[in-house]
Amino acid sequence: MELKDWILLTALAAIWGSAFMFIKISAVVFGPILLVTLRLLIAGLVFMPLLLQKKKRLLFKSYLPAIIIIAIVSNAIPFTMFAYASLGATSNMLGILNGTTAFLTTVIAYFWLKESVTSKQIIGLLLGFIGVLILVNPSNGSTTLIASLCAMIGSSCYAFNAVYLQKYHSNSDKKVLIGWSMLFGGFFMIPLASFNLPNSMPDINSILALLWLAVISTGVGYLGYVRLIDRIGAVKTVTLTYLLPVFSIIWGAIFLQEQITFIILGGFIFVMMGMYFANTSKKSKS
């Protein structure tokens, strides 16, 4: 990758790393379902100026099946899983567990894309698994078992989506796919959201957290994500999850005063080593 790709990847990791903090702040007030619905609809509006361009509009019909798949698997389900996970876990835990996306992608790519797996990658998968076991053990007061399972389901969805894009849509217009999938994901969530409305008007901090989450972390963030996919490929772009746990820990400690326990630190180290080795390839590709 070129220097500008690394700069964009790091900036995107910082933005997405902050998302867990804002999910933590807003999910309690809005409720997970309404939060995800508003997040997707607002983020979709960020893409709307691009989606309404004539060249992009012409792609909509042929892309519709893929848009629906991505809307459900990459947006509605994982966003909801992480929103529910935030009710029982600290934001730094959410970031670390989201980091498992990198080696989960390696596993899915092995079976689906028939990619070979090196001995280093196998070691990485084992290290990552150990890290997850450390993090989700009952003595870790930073998360509940249900919250950890929700986060792992969400990460699995992200990993599936990366491989799906690589296999079937490596040459497709990602802005059209992802932009419309956000709007469709939000539309799919509206019926559920109508039965999960908050009892009172959310406070200004929760509203600002939602706006950052929707506009910056999701809308602007996914525009950067699309650019990276076009430049380096969907599977390699997932390596940005190397840095997500780092930033989620930093933001959580600074703004939410979350403690970094020995369990979190130990699990983080194993997950990071797992991600590194699991994404070690035989031959570097630019």
GIWO-V94334 format. One record per pair of residues at least 12 apart in sequence whose ideal C-beta (glycine too) atoms are under 8 Angstrom apart, sorted by sequence separation. I is the first residue (numbers start at 1). GAP is how many residues later the second one is. D is the distance in whole Angstrom. If there is no record, write none. Layout:
I GAP D
I GAP D
This chain:
23 12 7
82 12 6
85 12 8
136 12 4
165 12 8
225 12 7
228 12 7
135 13 7
136 13 8
106 15 6
249 15 8
82 16 7
132 16 8
106 18 7
107 18 7
106 19 7
249 19 7
132 20 7
103 21 6
103 22 5
245 23 6
103 25 4
245 26 7
245 27 7
100 28 6
242 30 7
100 31 8
100 32 6
242 33 5
241 34 7
242 34 7
40 35 6
96 35 8
97 35 7
40 36 7
182 36 7
239 36 8
182 37 8
242 37 8
97 38 7
40 39 7
96 39 6
36 40 7
39 40 6
182 40 7
239 40 6
238 41 8
93 42 7
36 43 4
36 44 5
178 44 6
97 46 8
33 47 7
36 47 5
93 47 8
178 47 7
32 48 6
35 48 5
175 48 8
178 48 6
93 49 5
236 49 7
33 50 8
92 50 7
93 50 5
113 50 6
32 51 4
97 51 6
104 51 6
108 51 5
112 51 5
175 51 5
32 52 5
90 52 5
100 52 7
104 52 6
107 52 8
108 52 6
174 52 4
233 52 8
89 53 6
90 53 7
98 53 7
113 53 7
32 54 8
89 54 4
93 54 8
97 54 4
101 54 4
104 54 8
105 54 4
109 54 5
113 54 6
232 54 8
32 55 7
88 55 6
89 55 7
93 55 8
97 55 6
100 55 5
104 55 4
108 55 5
112 55 6
174 55 5
27 56 5
88 56 4
98 56 7
99 56 8
174 56 6
27 57 8
94 57 6
98 57 6
101 57 5
105 57 5
109 57 7
28 58 8
85 58 8
88 58 6
89 58 4
93 58 8
97 58 6
101 58 5
105 58 6
23 59 6
27 59 5
28 59 7
88 59 3
89 59 7
23 60 6
27 60 6
87 60 7
98 60 8
86 61 8
101 61 8
20 62 7
24 62 5
85 62 4
89 62 7
23 63 5
84 63 7
85 63 7
170 63 7
165 64 7
170 64 7
85 65 4
20 66 7
24 66 7
84 66 5
85 66 4
24 67 4
166 67 6
23 68 7
82 68 7
166 68 4
81 69 4
82 69 6
85 69 7
165 69 4
166 69 5
21 70 5
24 70 7
81 70 7
20 71 4
23 71 7
163 71 8
20 72 8
81 72 5
82 72 5
162 72 5
163 72 7
81 73 4
162 73 6
20 74 4
20 75 5
78 75 7
79 75 8
162 75 7
77 76 7
78 76 4
81 76 7
162 76 5
77 77 7
78 77 7
17 78 6
20 78 7
78 79 4
159 79 7
77 80 5
78 80 6
158 80 8
74 83 6
73 84 5
74 84 7
74 86 8
73 87 6
74 87 4
73 88 6
70 91 6
73 91 7
70 94 8
69 95 7
70 95 8
66 102 7
66 103 6
66 106 7
75 106 6
79 106 8
70 107 6
74 107 7
75 107 6
70 108 7
63 109 7
67 109 8
71 109 8
76 109 4
80 109 8
63 110 8
67 110 6
71 110 4
75 110 4
66 111 6
70 111 4
71 111 7
71 112 8
76 112 6
63 113 6
67 113 5
68 113 8
71 113 4
72 113 7
76 113 6
59 114 6
63 114 6
67 114 5
71 114 4
60 116 7
68 116 6
72 116 7
142 116 8
56 117 7
59 117 5
63 117 7
67 117 6
71 117 6
142 117 8
56 119 7
142 119 6
56 120 5
60 120 7
141 120 8
140 121 8
142 121 7
142 122 6
140 123 5
51 124 7
139 124 7
140 124 7
50 125 5
51 125 7
109 126 6
137 126 7
140 127 8
47 128 7
51 128 5
135 128 7
50 129 6
51 129 6
134 129 6
135 129 7
105 130 6
47 131 7
48 131 7
47 132 3
134 132 5
135 132 4
47 133 8
105 133 5
134 133 4
44 135 6
47 135 7
131 135 8
132 135 7
44 136 8
47 136 8
102 136 6
131 136 5
134 136 6
135 136 8
101 137 6
102 137 6
131 137 7
44 138 4
45 138 8
131 138 7
43 139 5
44 139 3
102 139 5
131 139 3
132 139 7
101 140 5
102 140 7
130 140 5
131 140 4
41 141 8
44 141 8
100 141 8
131 141 8
40 142 5
41 142 7
44 142 6
99 142 5
128 142 7
131 142 8
40 143 7
98 143 6
99 143 7
127 143 5
128 143 6
131 143 6
127 144 8
130 144 8
40 145 5
41 145 4
99 145 6
128 145 8
129 145 7
40 146 3
41 146 8
98 146 6
99 146 4
127 146 5
128 146 3
39 147 8
98 147 7
127 147 4
128 147 7
38 148 8
126 148 7
37 149 5
40 149 7
95 149 5
96 149 4
124 149 7
125 149 7
95 150 5
98 150 8
124 150 5
127 150 6
128 150 6
124 151 7
37 152 4
95 152 7
96 152 7
124 152 7
36 153 6
37 153 6
92 153 8
95 153 2
96 153 7
124 153 3
125 153 5
94 154 7
95 154 7
123 154 5
124 154 3
37 155 7
38 155 8
124 155 7
33 156 7
37 156 4
92 156 5
121 156 6
124 156 7
91 157 6
92 157 4
95 157 7
120 157 5
121 157 5
121 158 8
33 159 5
34 159 5
121 159 6
33 160 5
91 160 7
92 160 4
120 160 4
91 161 4
92 161 7
34 162 6
90 162 6
118 162 7
33 163 4
34 163 6
118 163 7
32 164 8
34 164 7
118 164 6
31 165 5
91 165 6
31 166 8
90 166 8
92 166 5
116 166 7
31 167 6
91 167 6
30 168 6
42 168 8
90 168 5
92 168 7
96 168 7
29 169 6
42 169 7
46 169 6
39 171 7
43 171 5
93 171 7
96 171 6
100 171 6
103 171 5
30 172 6
38 172 6
42 172 4
43 172 7
46 172 8
47 172 7
92 172 6
96 172 5
99 172 5
102 172 8
103 172 6
106 172 5
29 173 5
41 173 8
42 173 6
46 173 3
99 173 7
102 173 4
106 173 7
29 174 7
39 174 6
40 174 8
45 174 8
46 174 7
100 174 8
35 175 7
39 175 5
43 175 4
44 175 8
47 175 8
96 175 6
100 175 8
103 175 4
26 176 8
30 176 6
38 176 7
42 176 8
43 176 4
47 176 8
99 176 6
102 176 6
103 176 7
29 177 4
42 177 7
46 177 7
102 177 6
35 178 8
40 178 7
39 179 6
43 179 7
25 180 7
26 180 5
30 180 7
25 181 6
26 183 4
25 184 4
26 184 5
22 187 4
26 187 7
22 188 8
22 190 5
23 190 6
22 191 4
18 194 7
19 194 6
22 195 7
19 198 4
18 199 6
19 199 8
15 201 6
16 201 6
15 202 6
19 202 8
15 205 7
16 205 6
15 206 5
12 209 6
15 209 8
12 212 5
11 213 7
12 213 6
8 216 6
12 216 7
8 219 7
9 219 6
8 220 6
5 223 7
16 224 7
5 226 6
17 226 7
5 227 6
13 227 5
17 227 5
21 227 7
9 228 8
12 228 6
13 228 8
16 228 6
17 228 8
20 228 5
24 228 8
13 229 8
14 229 8
17 229 7
18 229 7
1 230 8
9 230 7
13 230 4
17 230 3
18 230 8
21 230 5
1 231 6
9 231 5
13 231 5
16 231 8
17 231 5
20 231 8
21 231 6
25 231 8
20 232 7
24 232 7
10 233 6
13 233 8
14 233 5
17 233 7
18 233 5
9 234 7
13 234 6
17 234 6
21 234 6
1 235 8
21 235 6
2 284 8
1 285 6
